[in-house]
Amino acid sequence: MKKGKKLVALALSLVLAGTVALTGCGTNNNASSNTQSKASDTLIYAQGAEPRGLDPALVGDGESAKVMSNIYEGLLKYNKDTTKVEPSLAKSWDVSSDGLSYTFHLQEGVKFQDGTDFNADAVKFNIDRQLPPQVTKDMSYAEFVYGSVKNVEVVDKNTVKINLKEASTPFLSNLAMIMGAPIVSPKALQDNSNNVNQAPVGTGPYKFVKWAKDENIVLVRNDEYWGTKALTKNVIFKFIKDNSARVVALNNGEADMIDGIDATVVKQITDASNKIFQAPGMNINYMAYNTSKKPFNDAKLRTAVSQSINVPEMVKSLYQGYAEPATSILPTFMDGYDKSTAQVAYDPTAAATALKAAGLTSVHMITYTNPRPYNSANGQALAEAIQGYFSKVGITATIDSYDWTTYKQKVKAGDYDICFYGWVGDNGDPDNFMTLLSSTDPGMNVALYRNADFNALIAKGVAAPAGADRNAIYTQLDKIAAKDAVWLPISHAQTLAAYRPNIDGFYYHMTGITPLAGVSKK
């Protein structure tokens, strides 16, 4: 069966479930009307890779985030158009004068999707599992979200107090993140040995139904949801790795929304009367050196290799105006960004001379095969472009490519000279970007960069009050990373997605999530 036909069959198997086979001219008209009604009650979202899992404490990738954002909620959430925090499971909060205690007043009468109560005990349970001694090495966001937390106190059923070890300016923003911060049913965690990757239970507008590996994830509306109910009953997240196949699925009406598109398919999409969602991206696309071992434990050699790559030329070729060359790790609209920060400049002559003197003739690169929100051209295309630049300065580059899920494991193993990665900001705070170079988690700090002075400055930035002085700290961090040539920042991508003209209310948040509760299909 062709891929397109398989998509139709899978989608219809859900939306037409329970439809009775009818015969006769008159009943065929009724069946057609019934089919249209059921189809309008199902949204099909096609994404480029399968989630790693659906436990927000155990995954850290964007493909998982899209699904989880419809199942779970945190104490706080972001405004639809910004990263300003708003109430969610916490209806209000108080902060002590010393900035070390946060008291949250919780929504009352909220139930998890398994029927158990959401309350202060549930909040404490979720945070405690990500604090020592319970935290596990695969909880990659625990340090990000709760690294400053000392302990959690249950004041009463609907009030919880979080005490910090030191002041943390990003703390409230962290609590709205889709990784680490969402509240999971304690019963579900206990029933599933502290891992709900395959059995997610939250308080959100959609409930998990099933996960067919390599095919799709199905959600259904949570009709007992405490807030505004979702407009559409069913949601199917389809996994279609190939860019062109996703576009065909959209244009044929086999998918309602798709992501991971690039400049080469925009006209094809709009010519079919479909719509493009386009917005500034809060992201960075980069090449990272493995600084933990030879040859790239040498900053001078990293600089020489970076000099061989013409970043503006490459970005123009690969992204055709839908991304801008990166001169900073930080997006240009983020606090701490400074246009005076300069990355390694293109100088192939200097690169060739330095590389010949060092005797570097080959490198091992690993990359990913699917598109990412920060790299719509996919990692394979980016690696091959850089391979071409390397060949001009006497370097032979071997490329090992993997699907996204496998790639995440390969990166953690650290068997590479160069890898390709990126980041979509979780919370709008510069610390969320710069901490990538201080984290002890190899799945976050893929350059395996270790710099005590850098880490001390990170700690200073976290505690500093919001304002110009704090911004200056992150500018300084950005300049240190540039001078050390830890990464070669490549581009900041625009957020691109596409949807059918009969879809209303669709948006793709700047943090990389796709809330679908407010989306409907005419």
C-alpha positions in Angstrom: 0.0 0.0 0.0 1.3 3.5 -0.9 2.1 5.8 2.0 -0.7 8.2 1.2 -3.3 5.5 1.1 -2.0 4.1 4.4 -2.5 7.6 5.9 -6.1 7.7 4.8 -6.8 4.3 6.1 -5.3 5.0 9.5 -7.1 8.3 9.9 -10.4 6.9 8.8 -10.1 3.9 11.1 -10.4 6.3 14.0 -12.8 8.9 12.7 -15.2 6.4 11.2 -15.1 4.0 14.1 -18.6 2.9 14.9 -20.1 3.9 11.5 -22.6 1.4 10.3 -22.4 0.1 6.8 -25.5 1.2 4.9 -26.9 0.5 1.4 -29.3 2.2 -0.9 -29.3 5.7 -2.4 -31.0 7.5 0.4 -28.8 5.9 3.1 -25.6 6.6 1.2 -26.4 10.3 1.5 -26.8 9.9 5.3 -23.6 7.9 5.5 -21.8 10.7 3.6 -23.1 13.3 6.0 -22.1 11.2 9.0 -18.6 10.7 7.6 -18.1 14.4 7.1 -19.3 15.1 10.6 -16.9 12.6 12.1 -14.0 13.8 9.9 -14.6 17.4 11.2 -14.3 16.1 14.7 -10.7 14.8 14.2 -7.5 16.8 13.8 -4.5 15.1 12.1 -1.1 16.7 12.8 1.8 15.4 10.9 5.3 15.8 12.4 8.7 14.8 11.2 9.8 12.4 13.9 8.3 10.2 16.7 8.4 11.5 20.3 11.0 10.0 22.5 8.4 9.6 25.2 5.5 11.3 27.0 6.8 11.7 30.6 7.8 15.4 30.9 10.5 14.6 33.4 12.2 12.0 31.2 12.3 13.6 27.7 13.7 16.8 26.4 12.9 16.9 22.7 10.5 19.0 20.7 8.6 16.1 19.1 7.6 14.9 22.5 6.7 18.5 23.6 4.1 18.9 20.9 2.1 16.0 22.1 2.6 16.6 25.8 1.5 20.2 25.6 -2.0 18.8 25.0 -2.0 16.2 27.8 -0.3 18.1 30.7 -0.4 21.4 32.5 2.0 23.1 34.9 1.4 25.5 37.8 1.9 28.3 35.2 1.7 28.7 31.5 2.9 31.1 28.8 0.8 33.8 27.1 -0.3 32.7 23.7 1.9 35.2 21.9 4.8 35.7 24.3 6.7 34.0 27.2 5.0 36.1 29.8 3.7 33.7 32.6 0.1 33.4 33.4 -1.9 31.3 36.0 -2.6 27.7 35.1 -3.0 25.0 37.8 -1.9 27.7 40.2 -4.4 30.5 40.2 -2.1 32.9 42.1 1.2 33.1 43.9 3.2 35.1 46.4 7.0 35.6 46.6 8.8 36.3 49.8 10.8 39.6 50.1 14.1 37.7 50.0 13.1 35.8 46.8 13.6 32.4 48.5 10.0 31.2 49.0 7.2 30.9 46.5 3.7 30.1 47.7 1.2 28.9 45.1 -2.5 28.9 45.6 -3.9 26.1 43.5 -7.1 25.7 41.4 -9.7 23.7 43.4 -11.6 20.7 42.2 -9.2 19.7 39.4 -8.9 16.0 38.6 -6.2 14.1 36.8 -7.4 12.2 33.7 -7.4 9.0 35.8 -10.0 10.5 38.2 -7.6 11.2 41.0 -7.3 14.6 42.7 -4.9 17.3 41.8 -3.7 19.0 45.0 -0.7 20.3 46.9 0.5 16.7 47.6 0.6 16.0 43.8 2.7 19.1 43.2 5.1 18.1 45.9 5.3 14.5 44.6 6.2 15.8 41.1 8.9 18.1 42.2 10.4 15.7 44.8 10.9 13.1 42.1 13.2 15.5 40.3 15.2 16.5 43.4 18.0 14.6 45.2 17.9 11.8 46.2 15.1 10.7 44.0 16.2 12.5 40.7 17.6 10.1 38.1 20.3 10.7 35.5 17.7 10.6 32.7 15.8 13.5 34.1 17.6 16.0 31.9 15.4 19.0 32.7 15.4 18.6 36.5 18.5 20.8 36.8 17.0 23.4 34.5 13.7 23.7 36.3 14.4 22.8 39.9 18.1 23.3 40.3 17.6 26.1 42.7 14.9 24.3 44.8 15.7 23.4 48.4 12.4 21.7 49.3 8.6 21.7 48.9 6.1 22.2 51.7 2.4 21.3 51.6 0.7 24.1 53.5 -2.8 22.8 53.0 -4.7 20.9 50.3 -4.7 23.8 47.9 -1.5 25.6 48.9 2.1 24.6 48.3 5.3 26.4 49.2 8.5 26.0 47.3 11.7 27.1 49.0 14.8 27.9 47.1 18.5 27.5 48.0 19.3 30.8 46.3 17.3 33.5 44.5 16.4 32.5 40.9 15.1 35.1 38.5 14.0 32.5 35.9 12.2 30.3 38.4 8.6 31.4 37.5 9.3 31.1 33.8 10.8 27.7 34.4 7.5 26.5 36.0 5.6 27.2 32.7 8.0 25.0 30.6 6.6 21.8 29.0 9.7 19.9 30.1 10.1 19.0 33.8 7.4 21.4 35.0 4.1 19.7 34.1 2.2 17.9 36.8 1.8 14.2 36.3 -0.7 12.0 38.2 1.1 10.5 41.2 -1.0 7.4 40.9 0.0 6.9 37.2 3.7 7.3 38.2 3.3 4.8 41.0 1.5 2.3 38.8 4.1 2.7 36.0 7.4 2.5 38.1 8.0 6.2 37.9 7.9 6.3 34.1 4.8 7.3 32.2 6.5 7.7 28.8 4.0 5.2 27.4 1.1 5.9 29.7 0.8 9.7 30.2 -1.8 11.1 32.7 -2.1 14.8 33.2 -4.8 17.4 33.9 -4.9 18.8 30.3 -7.6 19.2 27.7 -6.8 15.9 25.9 -6.3 12.4 27.2 -4.0 9.8 25.8 -5.6 6.9 24.0 -2.9 4.9 22.2 0.6 5.0 20.6 1.1 2.9 17.5 4.9 2.9 17.2 6.2 4.4 13.9 2.7 5.4 13.0 0.8 7.7 15.3 -0.4 8.8 18.7 -4.1 9.2 19.3 -5.7 11.6 21.9 -9.3 12.2 22.8 -10.9 15.2 24.4 -11.0 15.3 28.2 -14.7 15.9 28.8 -14.0 16.3 32.5 -11.4 19.0 31.9 -11.6 21.8 34.6 -11.1 24.6 32.1 -12.5 25.5 28.7 -13.1 22.2 26.9 -11.3 21.4 23.6 -13.2 22.3 20.5 -12.4 19.1 18.6 -12.9 15.6 19.9 -10.0 13.6 18.5 -6.4 14.4 17.7 -4.0 12.2 15.8 -0.3 13.0 15.8 1.1 11.3 12.6 4.8 10.5 12.1 5.9 11.2 8.6 9.7 11.5 8.3 10.0 12.6 4.7 9.4 16.4 4.1 7.8 15.9 0.7 5.5 13.1 2.0 4.2 15.5 4.7 3.5 18.1 2.1 1.6 15.6 -0.1 -0.4 14.5 2.9 -1.4 18.1 3.6 -2.2 18.9 0.0 -4.3 15.7 -0.4 -6.2 16.4 2.8 -4.7 13.4 4.6 -3.3 15.8 7.3 -4.7 19.0 8.6 -1.5 20.5 9.9 2.2 19.8 9.3 5.5 21.1 10.6 9.1 20.7 9.6 8.6 22.5 6.2 11.3 24.5 4.4 11.5 27.2 1.8 11.5 24.7 -1.1 7.9 23.6 -0.4 6.2 26.8 0.5 5.0 27.5 -3.0 3.8 23.9 -3.4 1.7 24.3 -0.2 0.2 27.7 -1.1 -0.5 26.7 -4.7 -2.7 24.0 -3.2 -4.7 26.7 -1.4 -3.2 25.7 2.0 -1.9 28.3 4.5 1.5 29.0 6.0 2.0 29.8 9.7 5.1 32.0 9.9 6.6 33.8 13.0 10.0 34.8 14.4 11.7 31.8 16.0 13.2 31.7 19.5 15.9 29.2 18.6 19.5 28.6 17.6 20.9 26.1 15.0 24.5 25.2 15.6 27.5 22.9 15.0 29.2 21.8 18.2 32.8 20.5 18.8 33.4 17.7 21.2 35.7 19.7 23.5 36.3 16.8 25.8 38.9 15.1 23.7 41.4 15.5 20.9 41.5 17.1 18.4 38.9 19.7 19.6 40.0 20.1 23.1 42.1 22.8 21.5 40.3 26.2 21.1 42.8 27.3 18.4 42.0 24.2 16.3 38.2 24.8 16.8 38.7 28.3 15.6 40.6 27.2 12.5 37.9 24.7 11.5 35.2 27.3 12.0 37.1 29.7 9.7 36.6 27.3 6.8 32.8 27.7 6.8 31.0 30.6 5.1 28.0 30.8 7.4 26.0 33.6 5.6 26.5 31.9 2.3 25.4 28.6 3.6 22.3 29.9 5.4 21.2 31.7 2.3 21.6 28.6 0.3 19.9 26.2 2.7 17.1 28.3 4.1 16.4 30.8 1.3 15.3 33.7 3.5 13.5 31.7 6.1 16.4 31.9 8.6 19.0 34.5 9.4 22.7 33.9 10.0 23.4 33.7 13.7 26.0 36.1 15.2 25.1 35.1 18.7 23.8 32.1 20.6 20.9 34.3 21.8 18.0 35.2 19.5 18.3 38.9 18.5 15.1 39.9 20.5 16.3 38.2 23.8 17.7 40.0 26.8 21.5 39.8 26.7 21.8 39.8 23.0 24.4 42.3 21.8 25.2 43.0 18.2 28.9 43.5 19.1 29.3 39.8 19.8 31.3 38.3 17.0 31.6 34.7 16.0 34.6 33.2 14.2 34.8 34.9 10.8 35.1 33.1 7.4 38.8 33.0 6.4 39.6 29.8 4.4 43.2 30.8 3.8 43.9 31.2 7.5 42.0 27.9 8.1 43.9 25.9 5.6 47.3 27.2 6.9 46.4 26.4 10.6 44.9 23.0 9.8 47.9 22.0 7.7 50.3 23.1 10.5 48.2 21.1 13.1 48.1 18.0 10.8 44.3 17.7 11.0 43.1 15.9 7.8 39.9 14.1 8.9 37.0 14.5 11.3 34.0 12.3 12.3 30.6 14.0 12.2 27.3 12.7 13.3 23.9 14.2 12.4 20.2 13.7 12.2 18.0 12.9 9.2 14.7 14.6 10.0 13.8 18.3 10.0 13.9 20.2 13.3 12.2 23.5 14.2 15.6 25.3 14.2 16.8 23.5 11.0 14.1 22.9 8.4 16.7 21.6 5.9 17.5 18.7 8.2 20.8 17.7 9.7 21.9 15.6 6.8 21.8 18.6 4.4 23.6 20.8 6.9 26.3 18.3 7.5 26.9 17.8 3.8 27.1 21.5 3.2 29.8 21.8 5.8 31.5 18.7 4.5 31.9 20.6 1.2 33.6 23.5 3.0 35.9 21.2 4.8 37.1 19.6 1.6 38.3 23.0 0.3 40.7 23.3 3.3 42.1 19.7 3.2 39.7 18.0 5.7 37.9 14.8 4.9 34.7 14.5 6.9 32.8 11.3 7.4 29.1 11.6 8.3 27.1 9.1 10.3 23.4 9.9 10.1 20.6 8.7 12.3 16.8 9.1 12.9 16.1 11.6 15.7 15.5 9.2 18.5 18.6 7.2 17.8 20.6 10.4 17.3 19.8 11.6 20.8 21.4 8.4 22.2 24.4 8.7 19.9 25.0 12.3 21.1 24.8 11.2 24.7 27.4 8.5 24.0 29.9 11.2 22.9 31.5 9.3 20.0 32.0 12.2 17.6 34.3 15.0 16.8 31.5 17.3 15.6 27.8 17.0 16.0 24.8 19.2 14.9 22.2 20.3 17.3 19.9 23.2 18.1 17.6 24.6 20.7 14.2 26.1 20.9 13.9 28.4 23.9 11.7 27.0 26.7 10.9 30.1 28.6 12.2 33.3 27.0 15.1 33.8 29.5 18.7 34.0 28.3 19.8 31.6 31.0 17.8 28.9 29.1 20.2 29.2 26.2 23.5 29.9 27.9 23.1 27.1 30.5 23.5 24.6 27.6 27.2 25.2 27.9 27.3 24.7 31.7 25.0 21.7 32.0 26.5 18.4 33.2 24.1 16.5 31.1 25.7 15.3 27.8 22.3 15.4 26.1 22.2 19.2 26.8 25.8 20.3 26.7 26.7 18.4 23.5 30.0 20.2 23.3 30.9 18.7 26.7 32.3 22.1 27.5 33.8 22.5 31.0 34.8 26.0 32.1 34.7 26.9 35.8 34.7 30.6 35.2 31.8 30.3 32.8 29.8 28.2 35.2 30.4 30.7 38.0 29.1 33.5 35.8 26.0 31.4 35.0 25.3 31.1 38.7 25.7 34.9 39.1 23.2 35.5 36.2 20.6 33.2 37.7 20.5 35.0 41.0 20.8 38.6 39.5 17.6 40.7 39.5 16.1 41.3 36.0 17.6 44.4 34.4 20.6 45.8 32.6 23.2 44.4 34.9 21.8 40.9 34.5 21.6 41.3 30.7 25.2 42.3 30.7 26.2 39.0 32.4 24.6 37.0 29.6 26.2 39.2 27.0 29.6 38.4 28.6 28.7 34.6 28.6 27.9 34.8 24.9 31.3 36.5 24.2 33.2 33.9 26.2 31.6 31.1 24.2 32.4 32.9 20.9 36.0 33.4 21.9 36.4 29.8 22.9 34.7 28.7 19.6 32.8 26.0 21.4 30.0 26.1 18.9 29.7 27.5 15.4 26.3 29.3 15.6 24.7 28.9 12.2 21.2 30.3 12.1 18.0 31.5 13.8 15.0 29.9 12.0 11.6 31.4 11.5 8.8 29.2 12.8 7.2 27.6 9.8 4.2 25.3 9.7 1.3 24.7 7.3 -2.4 23.9 7.6 -5.5 23.3 5.6 -7.8 26.3 4.8 -10.7 24.8 6.8 -8.6 24.8 10.0 -9.3 27.6 12.5 -7.3 28.7 15.5 -4.0 26.9 14.8 -0.8 28.4 16.1 2.7 27.2 16.9 4.0 28.8 20.1 7.5 30.3 20.1 8.6 27.6 22.7 7.9 24.9 20.1 4.6 23.6 21.4 1.3 23.2 19.5 -1.7 23.5 21.8 -4.7 22.2 19.9 -7.6 22.7 22.3 -8.6 25.9 20.6 -8.3 24.5 17.0 -11.4 23.5 15.0 -12.1 22.1 11.5 -14.9 23.4 9.4 
